[in-house]
Amino acid sequence: MSYGGYLDLGTLLAAQRPLSDPEHHDELLFIIQHQTTELWLKLVLHELGAACRLLREDNLAPALKCIARVKHIQKTLTEQWSVLATLTPAEYAQFRGVLGNASGFQSAQYRAVEFTLGNKNAAMLRVFEADPAAYELVERALLAPSLYDEFLGMLARSGYPIPAAVLERDVTQAWTFTPELVPLFADIYADPRAHWAAYETCEELVDLEDNFQLWRFRHLKTVERIIGGKTGTGGSSGVPFLQRALQLTFFPELFAVRTEIGR
């Protein structure tokens, strides 16, 4: 077994196929940026899936290890935007046309990550109807409880008063703010030593969301820097679409409770 054989480098390094003719120097950067993002997203899904399973088994410590790894991946993904930001508007304009309708909006793995974190929308399945494997990946994430659902289920089994409506909710629906949970989290934050496991997990989830928002913001600023106010490929509105995404939240009660702490 060789290094290249184990990593299947022949396949990996042959997967970058620029379409511009003559080939534009910067198209390789654009392809590698997005391919490496997809590789990291594959690992994020792997770790989040394990974290969900471990929470369902009330096995918190290794679940937190998985979440910690995802946090490091998120930082790497955010830093990657600085590489793509070296692509100037004039350079991108010279090969943007070869992308056709291809858009990051069509990333099945990204959508599965959002669904696993609770931002679900069954209508998004239509985007992947022409790709059975992608459709199955996203549908599986839609039908499964989110990471937050699994955390709240673990809290309930540990004796915390999670409302029945939360535990019995339709997990294919996007999570919406549930004010009844805020007092519960306020109690946890009021005495961290007595509730250390729950307290630590809450903070890990807040870290996940913070990192996700930083990634979204760097995405927005990179797109704005390269295409300005033009529409995105695939028909999205571009920068306005990404600005709206900054308003989305995965764990709203964990942020709402901060207003209550110390009152």
Buried (B, 14 or more C-beta within 10 A) or exposed (E): EEEEEEEEEEEEEEEEEBBBEEEBEBBBBBBBBBEBBEEBBEEBBEBBBBBBBBBBEEEBEBBBBBBBBBBEBBEEBBEBBEEBBEBEEEBBEBBBEBBEEEBBBBBBBBBBBBBBBBBBEBEBBEBBEEEEEBBEBBBEBBEBBBBBBBBBBBBBEEEBEBBEEBEEBEBBEBBEEBEEBBEBBBBBBBEEEEBEBBBBBBEBBBBBBEBBBBBBBBBBBBBBBBBEEBEBBBEBEBBEBBBEBEEBBBBBBBBBBEEEEEE
